[in-house]
Amino acid sequence: MGMKCNRLAALSLEDKYQGRFVRIDSLNLEPNTTQQVYLKGLSCSFN
């Protein structure tokens, strides 16, 4: 799923509740891998 690189995401539910969000483009993600994140402003998580 593509998304804008300036979206904010928390890497864990605890980070989300603590308000610790990082920009999607700052994550070191390898191609063809998955990472569960919690997008700021949405109530569900994405893989």
Secondary structure as the mmCIF struct_conf table of DSSP 4:
data_model
#
loop_
_struct_conf.conf_type_id
_struct_conf.id
_struct_conf.beg_label_comp_id
_struct_conf.beg_label_asym_id
_struct_conf.beg_label_seq_id
_struct_conf.end_label_comp_id
_struct_conf.end_label_asym_id
_struct_conf.end_label_seq_id
TURN_TY1_P TURN_TY1_P1 CYS A 5 ASN A 6
STRN STRN1 LEU A 8 ALA A 10
BEND BEND1 LEU A 11 SER A 12
HELX_RH_AL_P HELX_RH_AL_P1 LEU A 13 GLN A 18
TURN_TY1_P TURN_TY1_P2 GLY A 19 GLY A 19
STRN STRN2 VAL A 22 ARG A 23
HELX_RH_3T_P HELX_RH_3T_P1 ILE A 24 SER A 26
BEND BEND2 LEU A 27 LEU A 27
TURN_TY1_P TURN_TY1_P3 PRO A 31 ASN A 32
STRN STRN3 VAL A 37 LEU A 39
TURN_TY1_P TURN_TY1_P4 LYS A 40 GLY A 41
BEND BEND3 SER A 43 CYS A 44
STRN STRN4 SER A 45 PHE A 46
#
